[in-house]
Amino acid sequence: MTTENSVIVGYARVSSRDQNLDRQIMQLLPLITNERYLFQDKQSGRNFDRPEYQRMKDFLRRGDTLIICSLDRLGRNATEMEKEWKELTDRGIYLRVLDMPILDTKPGQDTMNQLVSKVVFDLLSYIAQMEREKIRERQREGIAAAKKAGRPTGRPRIEFPKNWAEIIKQYESGDITAQKAQQDLNLKPGTFYNLLRRYRKR
């Protein structure tokens, strides 16, 4: 339920450099608590990093309302939209979709609105599941085709650096730290420890 401290937040996003945020901003500003509560992202190319969206999610509290101009502001596909919708509503955050008011989750919605909202969400979940199945099927087909053509599948096996034995001897005798060993071997921490596990199993 909403409280005296609840706020109404807006989120705007465009998916290319050519698009403009102004139209969404004009729609959202009159509806939110304060212009400080308007979060906006502008992605470029294939980059889908959404720093403002993540900051907004950290800011939102139970009882707050999030307004978006359209459902696809939540994600690029049905899978992402379903995930974000469920996460937000499970946290007690109300959603208002301007071009689909039937989806509003605000308290006081009549029974028909609640029913339609549930049907739409169930449909979204179904589409998301179909998307995941298609992705898995394409992956299986790609792996099968690669095997048939004799191409390697999966991640290439990382080889031990030439100076591995010398550096690991120093590391295991306590002469150098793990961080120094990683620097000398020019390896990231995750790769270093993966190789170390393989080395110790020999």
TORLO-856609 format. One record per residue: residue number from 1; chain; z, x, y of N, C-alpha, C, O in turn. Coordinates in pm, whole numbers. Example, Ala and Ser with C-alpha at 12.3 -4.5 7.8 and 13.67 -1.06 7.14 Angstrom:
BEGIN
{r 1; 'A'; {780; 1319; -569}; {780; 1230; -450}; {780; 1320; -330}; {846; 1424; -332}}
{r 2; 'A'; {708; 1285; -225}; {714; 1367; -106}; {787; 1290; 3}; {804; 1341; 114}}
//
This chain:
BEGIN
{r 1; 'A'; {0; 83; -120}; {0; 0; 0}; {0; 87; 125}; {48; 201; 122}}
{r 2; 'A'; {-53; 35; 234}; {-56; 110; 358}; {82; 113; 422}; {162; 22; 400}}
{r 3; 'A'; {109; 216; 499}; {237; 229; 569}; {209; 257; 716}; {94; 274; 757}}
{r 4; 'A'; {317; 262; 795}; {302; 291; 937}; {239; 428; 960}; {173; 450; 1062}}
{r 5; 'A'; {260; 519; 867}; {208; 655; 881}; {69; 672; 822}; {11; 781; 831}}
{r 6; 'A'; {14; 567; 762}; {-119; 577; 702}; {-224; 597; 811}; {-212; 544; 921}}
{r 7; 'A'; {-327; 673; 777}; {-435; 697; 872}; {-569; 658; 810}; {-582; 648; 688}}
{r 8; 'A'; {-666; 636; 896}; {-802; 606; 852}; {-888; 726; 885}; {-899; 768; 1000}}
{r 9; 'A'; {-949; 780; 782}; {-1025; 905; 792}; {-1172; 878; 766}; {-1206; 789; 688}}
{r 10; 'A'; {-1260; 952; 831}; {-1403; 940; 807}; {-1461; 1069; 754}; {-1414; 1178; 788}}
{r 11; 'A'; {-1563; 1058; 669}; {-1631; 1177; 619}; {-1781; 1158; 631}; {-1836; 1057; 588}}
{r 12; 'A'; {-1847; 1258; 689}; {-1993; 1255; 706}; {-2052; 1380; 644}; {-1994; 1489; 649}}
{r 13; 'A'; {-2169; 1363; 584}; {-2237; 1478; 524}; {-2387; 1456; 528}; {-2434; 1345; 507}}
{r 14; 'A'; {-2462; 1562; 555}; {-2607; 1557; 541}; {-2647; 1661; 438}; {-2578; 1761; 417}}
{r 15; 'A'; {-2761; 1636; 372}; {-2798; 1718; 257}; {-2911; 1817; 285}; {-2960; 1881; 193}}
{r 16; 'A'; {-2953; 1829; 410}; {-3055; 1929; 443}; {-3042; 1967; 589}; {-2979; 1898; 668}}
{r 17; 'A'; {-3103; 2079; 624}; {-3097; 2128; 761}; {-3165; 2032; 858}; {-3129; 2025; 975}}
{r 18; 'A'; {-3264; 1960; 809}; {-3342; 1873; 896}; {-3268; 1745; 933}; {-3301; 1682; 1034}}
{r 19; 'A'; {-3170; 1707; 853}; {-3100; 1582; 880}; {-2993; 1602; 987}; {-2944; 1712; 1010}}
{r 20; 'A'; {-2960; 1491; 1053}; {-2866; 1495; 1164}; {-2742; 1412; 1132}; {-2751; 1304; 1075}}
{r 21; 'A'; {-2627; 1465; 1169}; {-2501; 1397; 1143}; {-2470; 1287; 1244}; {-2381; 1205; 1222}}
{r 22; 'A'; {-2543; 1284; 1354}; {-2507; 1196; 1466}; {-2495; 1049; 1426}; {-2402; 980; 1468}}
{r 23; 'A'; {-2590; 1000; 1346}; {-2588; 858; 1311}; {-2461; 822; 1235}; {-2397; 721; 1264}}
{r 24; 'A'; {-2424; 906; 1139}; {-2301; 880; 1063}; {-2178; 888; 1153}; {-2087; 806; 1143}}
{r 25; 'A'; {-2177; 987; 1241}; {-2063; 1004; 1331}; {-2046; 883; 1421}; {-1934; 836; 1443}}
{r 26; 'A'; {-2157; 831; 1473}; {-2151; 712; 1560}; {-2096; 591; 1486}; {-2026; 509; 1545}}
{r 27; 'A'; {-2128; 580; 1358}; {-2078; 469; 1278}; {-1928; 483; 1248}; {-1855; 385; 1246}}
{r 28; 'A'; {-1885; 606; 1226}; {-1748; 630; 1180}; {-1645; 636; 1293}; {-1533; 587; 1276}}
{r 29; 'A'; {-1680; 694; 1405}; {-1582; 717; 1512}; {-1505; 592; 1556}; {-1384; 600; 1573}}
{r 30; 'A'; {-1573; 476; 1574}; {-1497; 359; 1619}; {-1401; 305; 1513}; {-1315; 222; 1545}}
{r 31; 'A'; {-1414; 350; 1389}; {-1337; 290; 1279}; {-1218; 374; 1235}; {-1131; 324; 1164}}
{r 32; 'A'; {-1214; 499; 1276}; {-1108; 586; 1226}; {-992; 595; 1326}; {-1006; 556; 1442}}
{r 33; 'A'; {-879; 646; 1280}; {-758; 651; 1361}; {-777; 737; 1485}; {-733; 700; 1594}}
{r 34; 'A'; {-841; 851; 1468}; {-856; 947; 1577}; {-973; 1038; 1543}; {-999; 1063; 1425}}
{r 35; 'A'; {-1044; 1086; 1644}; {-1160; 1171; 1615}; {-1121; 1299; 1542}; {-1206; 1364; 1481}}
{r 36; 'A'; {-993; 1336; 1547}; {-946; 1452; 1471}; {-955; 1427; 1321}; {-956; 1520; 1241}}
{r 37; 'A'; {-962; 1298; 1284}; {-967; 1262; 1142}; {-1110; 1240; 1093}; {-1132; 1169; 995}}
{r 38; 'A'; {-1206; 1299; 1163}; {-1345; 1294; 1118}; {-1382; 1431; 1060}; {-1380; 1532; 1131}}
{r 39; 'A'; {-1414; 1432; 932}; {-1451; 1556; 863}; {-1601; 1553; 836}; {-1655; 1449; 799}}
{r 40; 'A'; {-1668; 1665; 854}; {-1813; 1665; 838}; {-1863; 1796; 779}; {-1817; 1904; 815}}
{r 41; 'A'; {-1960; 1784; 688}; {-2022; 1900; 625}; {-2173; 1892; 643}; {-2232; 1784; 643}}
{r 42; 'A'; {-2233; 2007; 659}; {-2379; 2013; 664}; {-2423; 2124; 570}; {-2408; 2242; 600}}
{r 43; 'A'; {-2477; 2085; 456}; {-2518; 2183; 358}; {-2659; 2230; 387}; {-2733; 2164; 459}}
{r 44; 'A'; {-2695; 2343; 330}; {-2830; 2394; 348}; {-2886; 2435; 214}; {-2817; 2498; 133}}
{r 45; 'A'; {-3012; 2400; 189}; {-3076; 2436; 64}; {-3003; 2381; -56}; {-2967; 2263; -59}}
{r 46; 'A'; {-2981; 2467; -156}; {-2914; 2424; -279}; {-2762; 2438; -271}; {-2691; 2401; -363}}
{r 47; 'A'; {-2715; 2493; -160}; {-2571; 2514; -146}; {-2499; 2381; -128}; {-2530; 2304; -37}}
{r 48; 'A'; {-2404; 2353; -217}; {-2330; 2227; -207}; {-2182; 2253; -181}; {-2097; 2169; -213}}
{r 49; 'A'; {-2150; 2367; -124}; {-2012; 2393; -85}; {-1974; 2294; 24}; {-2049; 2274; 119}}
{r 50; 'A'; {-1858; 2231; 9}; {-1817; 2131; 107}; {-1675; 2164; 155}; {-1580; 2097; 117}}
{r 51; 'A'; {-1662; 2266; 239}; {-1528; 2306; 282}; {-1452; 2196; 355}; {-1331; 2181; 336}}
{r 52; 'A'; {-1521; 2117; 437}; {-1454; 2011; 511}; {-1412; 1896; 418}; {-1308; 1833; 439}}
{r 53; 'A'; {-1492; 1871; 316}; {-1457; 1767; 220}; {-1330; 1807; 145}; {-1241; 1725; 123}}
{r 54; 'A'; {-1322; 1934; 105}; {-1203; 1981; 35}; {-1081; 1978; 127}; {-971; 1944; 84}}
{r 55; 'A'; {-1101; 2014; 253}; {-990; 2010; 350}; {-943; 1867; 370}; {-824; 1841; 384}}
{r 56; 'A'; {-1039; 1773; 372}; {-1005; 1632; 387}; {-924; 1582; 267}; {-826; 1509; 285}}
{r 57; 'A'; {-964; 1621; 146}; {-890; 1578; 27}; {-747; 1632; 28}; {-654; 1563; -14}}
{r 58; 'A'; {-731; 1754; 77}; {-595; 1810; 88}; {-513; 1733; 191}; {-391; 1720; 177}}
{r 59; 'A'; {-580; 1683; 294}; {-512; 1613; 403}; {-470; 1472; 364}; {-364; 1425; 404}}
{r 60; 'A'; {-553; 1403; 285}; {-529; 1263; 253}; {-400; 1243; 174}; {-365; 1323; 87}}
{r 61; 'A'; {-331; 1134; 206}; {-208; 1097; 137}; {-219; 953; 87}; {-302; 876; 135}}
{r 62; 'A'; {-134; 917; -9}; {-131; 781; -62}; {-119; 680; 52}; {-35; 695; 141}}
{r 63; 'A'; {-203; 577; 48}; {-201; 475; 152}; {-302; 497; 263}; {-330; 406; 341}}
{r 64; 'A'; {-359; 620; 270}; {-463; 646; 370}; {-593; 580; 327}; {-611; 544; 210}}
{r 65; 'A'; {-683; 564; 422}; {-814; 504; 395}; {-924; 604; 429}; {-921; 666; 535}}
{r 66; 'A'; {-1019; 620; 338}; {-1135; 705; 363}; {-1258; 616; 383}; {-1288; 531; 299}}
{r 67; 'A'; {-1328; 636; 494}; {-1451; 560; 521}; {-1570; 654; 511}; {-1570; 763; 569}}
{r 68; 'A'; {-1671; 611; 436}; {-1797; 685; 426}; {-1911; 588; 452}; {-1897; 468; 430}}
{r 69; 'A'; {-2023; 640; 500}; {-2136; 552; 532}; {-2206; 503; 407}; {-2256; 390; 404}}
{r 70; 'A'; {-2211; 586; 304}; {-2274; 545; 178}; {-2207; 618; 62}; {-2145; 723; 80}}
{r 71; 'A'; {-2220; 561; -56}; {-2151; 613; -174}; {-2193; 755; -207}; {-2113; 833; -259}}
{r 72; 'A'; {-2320; 790; -178}; {-2367; 923; -216}; {-2309; 1035; -130}; {-2338; 1152; -152}}
{r 73; 'A'; {-2226; 1000; -30}; {-2154; 1104; 45}; {-2049; 1170; -44}; {-2004; 1281; -15}}
{r 74; 'A'; {-2011; 1102; -152}; {-1909; 1157; -243}; {-1964; 1263; -337}; {-1889; 1347; -386}}
{r 75; 'A'; {-2096; 1261; -363}; {-2151; 1357; -457}; {-2302; 1349; -465}; {-2363; 1258; -408}}
{r 76; 'A'; {-2361; 1445; -535}; {-2507; 1451; -546}; {-2563; 1362; -655}; {-2682; 1330; -654}}
{r 77; 'A'; {-2479; 1321; -748}; {-2527; 1239; -859}; {-2415; 1147; -905}; {-2303; 1154; -854}}
{r 78; 'A'; {-2447; 1061; -1000}; {-2349; 962; -1046}; {-2225; 1028; -1105}; {-2114; 977; -1089}}
{r 79; 'A'; {-2243; 1140; -1173}; {-2129; 1210; -1233}; {-2029; 1254; -1126}; {-1909; 1232; -1140}}
{r 80; 'A'; {-2080; 1316; -1020}; {-1992; 1363; -913}; {-1929; 1246; -838}; {-1811; 1250; -804}}
{r 81; 'A'; {-2009; 1142; -813}; {-1956; 1026; -741}; {-1845; 958; -820}; {-1742; 920; -764}}
{r 82; 'A'; {-1866; 943; -951}; {-1765; 880; -1036}; {-1636; 963; -1035}; {-1527; 908; -1023}}
{r 83; 'A'; {-1649; 1095; -1048}; {-1533; 1184; -1052}; {-1452; 1173; -922}; {-1330; 1159; -925}}
{r 84; 'A'; {-1522; 1181; -809}; {-1452; 1177; -680}; {-1389; 1040; -655}; {-1276; 1031; -607}}
{r 85; 'A'; {-1462; 934; -687}; {-1410; 798; -669}; {-1281; 779; -748}; {-1181; 729; -695}}
{r 86; 'A'; {-1284; 820; -874}; {-1167; 802; -960}; {-1050; 886; -911}; {-936; 839; -907}}
{r 87; 'A'; {-1077; 1010; -874}; {-969; 1098; -827}; {-902; 1041; -702}; {-780; 1039; -692}}
{r 88; 'A'; {-983; 994; -608}; {-928; 942; -483}; {-849; 813; -504}; {-738; 798; -453}}
{r 89; 'A'; {-907; 720; -580}; {-838; 592; -602}; {-712; 611; -687}; {-613; 541; -667}}
{r 90; 'A'; {-716; 705; -782}; {-597; 732; -863}; {-483; 787; -777}; {-366; 772; -810}}
{r 91; 'A'; {-519; 851; -667}; {-419; 906; -576}; {-366; 801; -478}; {-281; 830; -395}}
{r 92; 'A'; {-418; 678; -489}; {-372; 572; -399}; {-440; 574; -264}; {-386; 521; -167}}
{r 93; 'A'; {-558; 633; -258}; {-636; 637; -134}; {-738; 524; -138}; {-807; 506; -239}}
{r 94; 'A'; {-748; 448; -30}; {-840; 336; -24}; {-976; 385; 24}; {-986; 473; 109}}
{r 95; 'A'; {-1081; 326; -33}; {-1217; 364; 2}; {-1290; 248; 68}; {-1279; 133; 26}}
{r 96; 'A'; {-1364; 282; 171}; {-1448; 183; 237}; {-1588; 241; 252}; {-1606; 346; 314}}
{r 97; 'A'; {-1687; 173; 193}; {-1825; 220; 195}; {-1904; 126; 287}; {-1922; 9; 256}}
{r 98; 'A'; {-1950; 179; 400}; {-2007; 92; 504}; {-2132; 18; 460}; {-2151; -98; 497}}
{r 99; 'A'; {-2219; 82; 381}; {-2341; 11; 341}; {-2323; -67; 211}; {-2418; -129; 162}}
{r 100; 'A'; {-2202; -65; 153}; {-2172; -145; 34}; {-2029; -199; 45}; {-1942; -157; -31}}
{r 101; 'A'; {-2005; -290; 139}; {-1868; -339; 161}; {-1804; -403; 39}; {-1682; -415; 32}}
{r 102; 'A'; {-1886; -443; -58}; {-1832; -505; -179}; {-1748; -405; -259}; {-1668; -444; -344}}
{r 103; 'A'; {-1767; -274; -231}; {-1694; -171; -304}; {-1558; -138; -242}; {-1481; -61; -299}}
{r 104; 'A'; {-1528; -196; -127}; {-1402; -165; -60}; {-1283; -186; -153}; {-1276; -287; -224}}
{r 105; 'A'; {-1191; -91; -153}; {-1073; -101; -239}; {-947; -134; -160}; {-836; -126; -212}}
{r 106; 'A'; {-964; -171; -35}; {-850; -204; 53}; {-773; -322; -4}; {-833; -412; -62}}
{r 107; 'A'; {-640; -325; 11}; {-560; -439; -37}; {-605; -568; 31}; {-652; -567; 145}}
{r 108; 'A'; {-588; -678; -39}; {-623; -807; 19}; {-763; -853; -16}; {-806; -961; 27}}
{r 109; 'A'; {-836; -773; -92}; {-969; -814; -135}; {-957; -933; -229}; {-865; -940; -310}}
{r 110; 'A'; {-1050; -1027; -218}; {-1042; -1144; -306}; {-1083; -1106; -448}; {-1136; -997; -473}}
{r 111; 'A'; {-1058; -1197; -541}; {-1082; -1169; -683}; {-1227; -1132; -711}; {-1254; -1043; -791}}
{r 112; 'A'; {-1320; -1201; -645}; {-1462; -1174; -668}; {-1497; -1031; -625}; {-1568; -960; -696}}
{r 113; 'A'; {-1447; -990; -508}; {-1473; -854; -461}; {-1418; -751; -559}; {-1484; -651; -588}}
{r 114; 'A'; {-1297; -774; -608}; {-1235; -682; -703}; {-1317; -673; -831}; {-1336; -565; -887}}
{r 115; 'A'; {-1367; -788; -876}; {-1447; -792; -999}; {-1578; -716; -980}; {-1616; -636; -1065}}
{r 116; 'A'; {-1646; -742; -868}; {-1774; -676; -842}; {-1753; -525; -828}; {-1833; -446; -879}}
{r 117; 'A'; {-1646; -487; -760}; {-1616; -345; -742}; {-1597; -277; -878}; {-1644; -166; -899}}
{r 118; 'A'; {-1526; -346; -969}; {-1504; -289; -1103}; {-1635; -278; -1179}; {-1659; -178; -1248}}
{r 119; 'A'; {-1721; -380; -1168}; {-1849; -378; -1238}; {-1934; -262; -1188}; {-1996; -190; -1267}}
{r 120; 'A'; {-1937; -243; -1055}; {-2016; -134; -997}; {-1963; 1; -1043}; {-2041; 90; -1077}}
{r 121; 'A'; {-1830; 15; -1045}; {-1773; 142; -1089}; {-1803; 166; -1237}; {-1834; 279; -1276}}
{r 122; 'A'; {-1794; 62; -1320}; {-1826; 76; -1462}; {-1972; 117; -1481}; {-2005; 197; -1568}}
{r 123; 'A'; {-2060; 59; -1396}; {-2202; 95; -1403}; {-2221; 240; -1362}; {-2300; 313; -1424}}
{r 124; 'A'; {-2150; 282; -1260}; {-2157; 420; -1214}; {-2111; 514; -1325}; {-2172; 619; -1348}}
{r 125; 'A'; {-2005; 476; -1394}; {-1953; 557; -1505}; {-2056; 567; -1617}; {-2073; 673; -1678}}
{r 126; 'A'; {-2124; 455; -1644}; {-2226; 454; -1749}; {-2343; 547; -1712}; {-2389; 625; -1795}}
{r 127; 'A'; {-2388; 537; -1587}; {-2499; 622; -1541}; {-2458; 769; -1549}; {-2537; 854; -1590}}
{r 128; 'A'; {-2333; 797; -1510}; {-2283; 934; -1515}; {-2284; 987; -1659}; {-2321; 1102; -1683}}
{r 129; 'A'; {-2244; 902; -1753}; {-2243; 942; -1894}; {-2385; 971; -1942}; {-2408; 1067; -2016}}
{r 130; 'A'; {-2481; 887; -1900}; {-2621; 909; -1936}; {-2672; 1042; -1879}; {-2746; 1115; -1945}}
{r 131; 'A'; {-2632; 1071; -1756}; {-2673; 1197; -1694}; {-2620; 1316; -1774}; {-2692; 1413; -1797}}
{r 132; 'A'; {-2494; 1307; -1815}; {-2435; 1417; -1892}; {-2506; 1434; -2026}; {-2529; 1547; -2071}}
{r 133; 'A'; {-2540; 1321; -2091}; {-2610; 1327; -2219}; {-2748; 1390; -2204}; {-2790; 1468; -2289}}
{r 134; 'A'; {-2818; 1357; -2094}; {-2951; 1414; -2071}; {-2941; 1565; -2049}; {-3024; 1641; -2098}}
{r 135; 'A'; {-2840; 1607; -1974}; {-2821; 1750; -1949}; {-2795; 1824; -2080}; {-2853; 1929; -2106}}
{r 136; 'A'; {-2705; 1767; -2163}; {-2675; 1830; -2292}; {-2798; 1836; -2382}; {-2820; 1935; -2452}}
{r 137; 'A'; {-2878; 1729; -2380}; {-2999; 1724; -2462}; {-3099; 1830; -2417}; {-3161; 1897; -2499}}
{r 138; 'A'; {-3115; 1845; -2284}; {-3206; 1948; -2233}; {-3158; 2088; -2271}; {-3237; 2176; -2301}}
{r 139; 'A'; {-3025; 2106; -2268}; {-2970; 2236; -2307}; {-2998; 2265; -2454}; {-3037; 2376; -2489}}
{r 140; 'A'; {-2978; 2163; -2539}; {-3004; 2181; -2683}; {-3151; 2213; -2707}; {-3184; 2301; -2787}}
{r 141; 'A'; {-3240; 2141; -2637}; {-3384; 2165; -2653}; {-3421; 2305; -2606}; {-3503; 2373; -2668}}
{r 142; 'A'; {-3360; 2348; -2495}; {-3388; 2481; -2442}; {-3343; 2591; -2537}; {-3414; 2689; -2556}}
{r 143; 'A'; {-3225; 2573; -2596}; {-3173; 2672; -2692}; {-3261; 2677; -2816}; {-3293; 2785; -2867}}
{r 144; 'A'; {-3300; 2559; -2866}; {-3385; 2552; -2985}; {-3520; 2620; -2959}; {-3571; 2693; -3044}}
{r 145; 'A'; {-3577; 2595; -2841}; {-3707; 2655; -2807}; {-3694; 2806; -2794}; {-3783; 2880; -2837}}
{r 146; 'A'; {-3583; 2852; -2736}; {-3562; 2997; -2720}; {-3547; 3065; -2856}; {-3602; 3172; -2878}}
{r 147; 'A'; {-3472; 3000; -2947}; {-3454; 3057; -3081}; {-3587; 3064; -3155}; {-3617; 3162; -3223}}
{r 148; 'A'; {-3667; 2958; -3141}; {-3796; 2952; -3209}; {-3888; 3062; -3157}; {-3967; 3119; -3233}}
{r 149; 'A'; {-3878; 3091; -3028}; {-3962; 3194; -2967}; {-3904; 3334; -2986}; {-3965; 3433; -2945}}
{r 150; 'A'; {-3786; 3341; -3047}; {-3724; 3470; -3071}; {-3653; 3528; -2950}; {-3621; 3647; -2948}}
{r 151; 'A'; {-3629; 3444; -2849}; {-3559; 3492; -2730}; {-3409; 3481; -2750}; {-3363; 3389; -2818}}
{r 152; 'A'; {-3332; 3571; -2693}; {-3185; 3563; -2706}; {-3131; 3442; -2633}; {-3183; 3403; -2529}}
{r 153; 'A'; {-3025; 3383; -2687}; {-2962; 3268; -2623}; {-2818; 3303; -2586}; {-2759; 3395; -2644}}
{r 154; 'A'; {-2764; 3231; -2491}; {-2628; 3257; -2447}; {-2622; 3375; -2352}; {-2724; 3433; -2316}}
{r 155; 'A'; {-2500; 3411; -2312}; {-2483; 3522; -2220}; {-2507; 3655; -2289}; {-2468; 3673; -2404}}
{r 156; 'A'; {-2573; 3749; -2220}; {-2592; 3882; -2281}; {-2458; 3951; -2300}; {-2368; 3939; -2218}}
{r 157; 'A'; {-2446; 4025; -2409}; {-2322; 4096; -2440}; {-2306; 4214; -2343}; {-2397; 4295; -2326}}
{r 158; 'A'; {-2189; 4222; -2281}; {-2162; 4330; -2187}; {-2124; 4457; -2264}; {-2037; 4454; -2351}}
{r 159; 'A'; {-2189; 4566; -2230}; {-2163; 4693; -2298}; {-2051; 4769; -2227}; {-2025; 4748; -2108}}
{r 160; 'A'; {-1985; 4857; -2301}; {-1880; 4941; -2244}; {-1942; 5046; -2152}; {-2043; 5107; -2188}}
{r 161; 'A'; {-1884; 5068; -2035}; {-1934; 5176; -1947}; {-1924; 5312; -2016}; {-1844; 5329; -2108}}
{r 162; 'A'; {-2005; 5407; -1972}; {-2009; 5538; -2037}; {-1875; 5610; -2032}; {-1839; 5682; -2125}}
{r 163; 'A'; {-1802; 5590; -1922}; {-1674; 5660; -1907}; {-1556; 5575; -1954}; {-1441; 5603; -1919}}
{r 164; 'A'; {-1583; 5472; -2035}; {-1480; 5379; -2078}; {-1364; 5449; -2151}; {-1247; 5432; -2114}}
{r 165; 'A'; {-1395; 5527; -2254}; {-1291; 5588; -2338}; {-1198; 5676; -2255}; {-1076; 5673; -2273}}
{r 166; 'A'; {-1256; 5753; -2166}; {-1177; 5844; -2082}; {-1082; 5766; -1990}; {-965; 5801; -1979}}
{r 167; 'A'; {-1134; 5661; -1924}; {-1054; 5583; -1829}; {-947; 5502; -1901}; {-833; 5494; -1855}}
{r 168; 'A'; {-982; 5444; -2016}; {-886; 5362; -2090}; {-773; 5448; -2146}; {-659; 5404; -2155}}
{r 169; 'A'; {-806; 5570; -2184}; {-702; 5662; -2231}; {-598; 5686; -2121}; {-478; 5686; -2147}}
{r 170; 'A'; {-646; 5705; -1999}; {-555; 5724; -1884}; {-475; 5597; -1857}; {-356; 5603; -1826}}
{r 171; 'A'; {-542; 5481; -1869}; {-476; 5353; -1842}; {-366; 5326; -1945}; {-255; 5288; -1909}}
{r 172; 'A'; {-398; 5347; -2073}; {-302; 5314; -2178}; {-187; 5414; -2186}; {-82; 5384; -2242}}
{r 173; 'A'; {-206; 5531; -2130}; {-97; 5629; -2126}; {-11; 5611; -2001}; {89; 5680; -1983}}
{r 174; 'A'; {-52; 5517; -1914}; {25; 5488; -1794}; {-5; 5577; -1676}; {64; 5572; -1575}}
{r 175; 'A'; {-110; 5660; -1688}; {-144; 5752; -1578}; {-210; 5680; -1461}; {-198; 5723; -1346}}
{r 176; 'A'; {-279; 5569; -1489}; {-343; 5491; -1382}; {-315; 5343; -1405}; {-284; 5300; -1516}}
{r 177; 'A'; {-326; 5265; -1298}; {-303; 5120; -1307}; {-430; 5050; -1353}; {-538; 5108; -1356}}
{r 178; 'A'; {-414; 4922; -1390}; {-530; 4842; -1429}; {-630; 4832; -1314}; {-751; 4838; -1335}}
{r 179; 'A'; {-577; 4817; -1192}; {-665; 4806; -1075}; {-746; 4934; -1055}; {-866; 4928; -1025}}
{r 180; 'A'; {-680; 5050; -1073}; {-752; 5178; -1059}; {-856; 5193; -1169}; {-966; 5243; -1144}}
{r 181; 'A'; {-822; 5150; -1290}; {-917; 5157; -1401}; {-1040; 5072; -1373}; {-1153; 5113; -1398}}
{r 182; 'A'; {-1016; 4951; -1319}; {-1127; 4862; -1286}; {-1217; 4924; -1180}; {-1339; 4913; -1187}}
{r 183; 'A'; {-1156; 4989; -1080}; {-1234; 5054; -975}; {-1317; 5168; -1031}; {-1435; 5182; -1000}}
{r 184; 'A'; {-1255; 5251; -1115}; {-1325; 5366; -1172}; {-1439; 5323; -1264}; {-1541; 5391; -1275}}
{r 185; 'A'; {-1421; 5208; -1330}; {-1523; 5158; -1423}; {-1623; 5066; -1355}; {-1723; 5026; -1413}}
{r 186; 'A'; {-1593; 5032; -1228}; {-1677; 4940; -1152}; {-1690; 4805; -1222}; {-1800; 4752; -1239}}
{r 187; 'A'; {-1574; 4750; -1264}; {-1571; 4623; -1336}; {-1482; 4524; -1263}; {-1384; 4561; -1199}}
{r 188; 'A'; {-1517; 4397; -1275}; {-1431; 4290; -1224}; {-1313; 4273; -1321}; {-1326; 4307; -1439}}
{r 189; 'A'; {-1199; 4220; -1273}; {-1082; 4206; -1361}; {-1111; 4131; -1490}; {-1069; 4174; -1598}}
{r 190; 'A'; {-1182; 4018; -1480}; {-1211; 3939; -1600}; {-1291; 4017; -1702}; {-1262; 4013; -1822}}
{r 191; 'A'; {-1395; 4089; -1655}; {-1479; 4169; -1744}; {-1398; 4283; -1805}; {-1412; 4314; -1923}}
{r 192; 'A'; {-1314; 4345; -1723}; {-1230; 4456; -1771}; {-1142; 4412; -1887}; {-1137; 4479; -1991}}
{r 193; 'A'; {-1072; 4299; -1871}; {-980; 4254; -1976}; {-1054; 4202; -2099}; {-1005; 4216; -2211}}
{r 194; 'A'; {-1172; 4144; -2080}; {-1253; 4101; -2196}; {-1295; 4222; -2279}; {-1286; 4221; -2401}}
{r 195; 'A'; {-1342; 4326; -2210}; {-1382; 4448; -2280}; {-1262; 4515; -2347}; {-1273; 4570; -2456}}
{r 196; 'A'; {-1147; 4509; -2280}; {-1026; 4570; -2336}; {-985; 4500; -2466}; {-944; 4566; -2562}}
{r 197; 'A'; {-997; 4368; -2469}; {-965; 4294; -2593}; {-1061; 4334; -2705}; {-1019; 4356; -2819}}
{r 198; 'A'; {-1189; 4343; -2672}; {-1288; 4384; -2773}; {-1258; 4525; -2823}; {-1268; 4553; -2942}}
{r 199; 'A'; {-1223; 4612; -2732}; {-1196; 4752; -2765}; {-1078; 4765; -2860}; {-1080; 4845; -2953}}
{r 200; 'A'; {-974; 4685; -2835}; {-853; 4693; -2916}; {-870; 4631; -3053}; {-792; 4658; -3145}}
{r 201; 'A'; {-972; 4546; -3069}; {-997; 4483; -3199}; {-1078; 4572; -3291}; {-1092; 4543; -3410}}
{r 202; 'A'; {-1131; 4679; -3239}; {-1214; 4769; -3320}; {-1135; 4833; -3434}; {-1191; 4912; -3511}}
//
